[in-house]
Amino acid sequence: FDAGSGIPRHNHLGDLDLEGPLNLRDQKYSLVYYLSVGSQDTAQPGQLLMHDPDEIIIPETGMVGIFPAGWSHSASYDGHSRRILVGANFYQL
C-alpha cells in the first residue's frame, strides 16, 4: 500500500465456496502477513478493520493474522512510507 491506499469492505468467499456440492464456506480462511507496516503515526495508520464482529487490529511488522474468509474486513492507509503485506486464502480439509 502507498499513502492514500487501502481496500474497501469485502470478504474472500467466492461462488464456488457458497454454492455447489463441496460447501467449503466454513472451511476457508484468509491470512495476512505484514512484511512492513510503514508509518503508523498518521490519521489512518492502516488498521485492519473487522466488521461483524467489530474489531480493530493494529498490525506490527512480522505479524500474521488468520481469520474466517467470510468475515468482512477493510483497511485504509495514509502513511508516508510503503506498507508491504502478503495475503492468501486456504482451506482446512
Stockholm file with secondary structure:
# STOCKHOLM 1.0

chainA/1-93         FDAGSGIPRHNHLGDLDLEGPLNLRDQKYSLVYYLSVGSQDTAQPGQLLMHDPDEIIIPETGMVGIFPAGWSHSASYDGHSRRILVGANFYQL
#=GR chainA/1-93 SS CCTTEEEEEECCCCHHHHSSSSCCGGGEEEEEEEEECCCCSSSSBCCEEEETTTEEECCCTTCEEEEETTSEEEEEECCSSCCEEEEEEEECC
#=GC SS_cons        CCTTEEEEEECCCCHHHHSSSSCCGGGEEEEEEEEECCCCSSSSBCCEEEETTTEEECCCTTCEEEEETTSEEEEEECCSSCCEEEEEEEECC
//
